[in-house]
Every structure is written in C-alpha cells, then in structure tokens.
Amino acid sequence: MKIESEIKQDSFRSEYQKLAVNLIYTGSWLSLKSHGMLKPFNLTTQQYNILRILKGQHPNPATVNLLIERMMDKMSNASRIVDRLEEKKLVLRKQKSDDRRCVDVMITDKGIKLLEKIKSTEENFEENFKFITIKEAKTLNDLLDKLRG
C-alpha cells in the first residue's frame, strides 16, 4: 500500500521528504511485526538482538561495550538488557579478574535453545517480504547502505 494511503496524506514537499516519512513508517511497521514475532518467547527486540550477538561470539564472551557497538538500536541500555537476560538465565555475566570494571557476557545453553526455537518463527517473519523479489531486496539493501553512507 502506498505511503500516501497509509498515513492519509496526499502530497509531500519533495521525494526526499516522502522517502524519510516512508522509511520511518516502514521501520515502525517492521518493529511491530518483530515485537509480535518475539512476544510468545517473552523477549524484546533488543534482548533478541543481544542474544544473537552473543550466539555469534559463542563460545567466546563479549563485553558490554562490544554489545553496544553491534546493537541495531543504539539508544538501548545494553547493561539493563543484559540484567534482564541474566534474570531469565539466558546469559551469564562474569567480572574479569584483571579488570573489575570490565564484565564478560556469555550466552547460556538455555539462551541457545531459545534461539533455536525462534528460528522457525524467523522464517515465517520473512513472509512479510514475499511481495518483493530477491533482486529487488538486493537493490533495496544496496540503496539503504548507500543512504547511510
């Protein structure tokens, strides 16, 4: 559906303004879809992002700073998210012996098993993109990369 219909706006000041509105609207739409996908697993998108980062690091630990660098949502409080994941027994936090200010974070077996459960849901999530071809997806990826410069 066209952005004009979605937000009930007939015109935009420029194609760039329309692009900005369209990107923000589509980002919000995707965010809602992601929340819906993760809700049955009692995870937020930020928690899921950290679990995936940690799984990629596994069996090596990650520091909170590394998590912050790699997170998609740069406004998230990684320490607080790790606290919540630790409460759920999905990650383990360990203070480094050589630097007490630095903390290592590792995904637990329970965290890895949860990500495995989510995998089939991820495949269903990709159904949201079935209206565009692989070639169009590649072009869109290239354009978004170019936009971020």
C-alpha positions as CSV (number, residue, x, y, z in Angstrom):
1,M,0.0,0.0,0.0
2,K,1.3,3.5,-0.9
3,I,2.5,5.7,2.0
4,E,0.0,8.3,1.0
5,S,-2.9,5.9,1.7
6,E,-1.3,4.6,4.9
7,I,-0.9,8.0,6.6
8,K,-3.8,9.8,4.7
9,Q,-1.5,12.4,3.2
10,D,-2.0,13.4,-0.4
11,S,1.4,15.1,-1.1
12,F,4.8,15.7,0.2
13,R,7.2,18.7,0.0
14,S,9.7,16.6,-2.0
15,E,10.5,13.0,-2.9
16,Y,13.2,13.1,-0.1
17,Q,10.6,14.1,2.5
18,K,8.4,11.3,1.2
19,L,11.3,8.9,1.5
20,A,12.1,9.9,5.1
21,V,8.4,9.5,6.1
22,N,8.2,6.2,4.2
23,L,11.4,4.9,5.9
24,I,10.2,5.9,9.4
25,Y,6.8,4.5,8.8
26,T,8.2,1.2,7.4
27,G,10.7,0.9,10.3
28,S,7.8,1.3,12.8
29,W,5.8,-1.3,10.8
30,L,8.7,-3.8,10.9
31,S,9.2,-3.1,14.6
32,L,5.6,-4.0,15.3
33,K,6.0,-7.2,13.3
34,S,9.2,-8.1,15.2
35,H,7.5,-7.5,18.6
36,G,4.7,-9.8,17.5
37,M,7.2,-12.5,16.5
38,L,9.1,-12.3,19.8
39,K,6.1,-11.9,22.2
40,P,5.4,-15.6,22.6
41,F,9.1,-16.1,23.7
42,N,8.9,-13.2,26.3
43,L,11.7,-11.3,24.5
44,T,12.0,-7.7,23.3
45,T,13.7,-7.0,20.0
46,Q,16.7,-5.5,21.9
47,Q,17.0,-8.7,24.1
48,Y,16.8,-10.8,20.9
49,N,19.5,-8.7,19.3
50,I,21.9,-9.2,22.2
51,L,21.2,-13.0,22.3
52,R,22.0,-13.2,18.5
53,I,25.2,-11.2,19.0
54,L,26.3,-13.4,21.9
55,K,25.5,-16.6,19.9
56,G,27.7,-15.2,17.1
57,Q,30.5,-14.7,19.6
58,H,30.0,-18.2,21.2
59,P,32.0,-19.8,22.8
60,N,33.9,-16.6,23.4
61,P,32.5,-14.0,25.8
62,A,31.6,-10.4,24.8
63,T,32.0,-7.2,26.8
64,V,29.1,-4.9,27.2
65,N,31.0,-2.3,25.1
66,L,31.1,-4.9,22.2
67,L,27.3,-5.4,22.6
68,I,26.7,-1.7,22.4
69,E,28.9,-1.4,19.3
70,R,27.0,-4.2,17.5
71,M,23.4,-3.5,18.6
72,M,21.0,-2.3,16.0
73,D,19.2,0.1,18.4
74,K,21.9,2.5,19.5
75,M,19.6,4.1,22.1
76,S,19.2,0.9,24.1
77,N,20.7,0.5,27.6
78,A,22.8,-2.7,27.0
79,S,23.6,-3.2,30.7
80,R,20.0,-3.1,31.7
81,I,19.1,-5.5,28.9
82,V,21.8,-7.9,30.0
83,D,20.4,-7.7,33.5
84,R,17.0,-8.8,32.3
85,L,18.5,-11.6,30.2
86,E,20.5,-12.8,33.2
87,E,17.3,-12.9,35.3
88,K,15.8,-15.2,32.6
89,K,19.0,-17.3,32.8
90,L,19.7,-16.7,29.1
91,V,23.1,-15.1,29.7
92,L,25.8,-15.3,32.2
93,R,27.8,-12.3,33.4
94,K,31.3,-12.7,34.8
95,Q,33.6,-10.0,36.1
96,K,37.1,-10.1,34.6
97,S,39.7,-10.9,37.2
98,D,42.3,-8.5,35.6
99,D,39.9,-5.5,35.3
100,R,37.0,-5.4,37.8
101,R,35.2,-2.7,35.8
102,C,35.0,-4.9,32.7
103,V,32.4,-7.7,32.5
104,D,32.2,-10.6,30.2
105,V,28.8,-11.8,29.0
106,M,28.1,-15.2,27.6
107,I,25.0,-16.9,26.2
108,T,23.8,-19.9,28.2
109,D,22.7,-23.2,26.8
110,K,19.1,-22.1,27.7
111,G,19.7,-18.9,25.5
112,I,21.0,-21.0,22.6
113,K,18.0,-23.4,22.9
114,L,15.6,-20.4,22.9
115,L,17.2,-19.0,19.7
116,E,16.8,-22.4,18.1
117,K,13.1,-22.3,19.0
118,I,12.7,-18.9,17.5
119,K,14.4,-20.0,14.2
120,S,11.2,-21.3,12.6
121,T,9.4,-18.1,13.6
122,E,12.1,-16.1,11.9
123,E,11.4,-18.0,8.6
124,N,7.7,-17.1,9.0
125,F,8.7,-13.4,9.6
126,E,10.4,-13.4,6.2
127,E,7.0,-14.0,4.7
128,N,6.5,-10.2,5.2
129,F,8.9,-9.7,2.3
130,K,7.4,-12.1,-0.1
131,F,6.0,-9.2,-2.3
132,I,9.5,-8.2,-3.4
133,T,11.9,-10.4,-5.4
134,I,15.4,-11.4,-4.3
135,K,16.8,-8.9,-6.9
136,E,14.6,-6.1,-5.5
137,A,15.7,-7.0,-2.0
138,K,19.3,-6.8,-3.0
139,T,18.7,-3.4,-4.7
140,L,16.9,-2.1,-1.6
141,N,19.7,-3.3,0.6
142,D,22.3,-1.5,-1.6
143,L,20.2,1.7,-1.6
144,L,19.8,1.6,2.2
145,D,23.5,1.0,2.6
146,K,24.2,3.9,0.3
147,L,21.8,6.2,2.2
148,R,23.6,5.6,5.5
149,G,26.8,6.4,3.6
